[in-house]
Amino acid sequence: MDRNSLDQLTLFNLEPIIEKNTLTQVCNTCDKELPLSYFNTKGKFKEQNKRYSYLDKTCKSCDSIERGERKLREKKYGMPPKNYRCPICERNEKEIKNNLIKVDENRNVVVRDFKYPVWVIDHDHDTGEFRGFLCNSCNTGLGALGDNKKSIKKVLTYLEKAEKNNE
């Protein structure tokens, strides 16, 4: 599906389809309140022999557009060079993957599967502009902090205050 096809998905006004008393959720990207069926389920996990999933916070239409944009960035920027180090945590690929090695109770070395790519393309979510490559952990952390200077400054202020209190 090319970019024009993805854009066409957002041309339809789906709001009249929403019935009253239908369970709905607001999409984090387009801010529209949509029926739950407009959202993908993700993250299946087990608890006491029951399987659970949760709904994505982005509707299927916005998610499709975002995936298309991500593919275009991956094609344009490729991957970082060998021996690249994350500019935040300063680890290279080998150091990141070494965190996945553990020793079990019988002193056997067990290597856990690495589910996610080591390097991700970091970009400004407002402009789509490429900022560089980050390791998956740092990218997730940056996103959890709101991906902006204001929230990161708040974290720094918090840590400095806690450090002073512990002196």
Helices and strands as residue ranges (DSSP letters): H 3-8, G 15-17, E 24-26, E 33-35, G 36-38, E 39-47, E 50-59, H 60-77, H 93-98, E 101-103, E 109-111, E 119-123, E 130-135, H 136-144, H 149-165
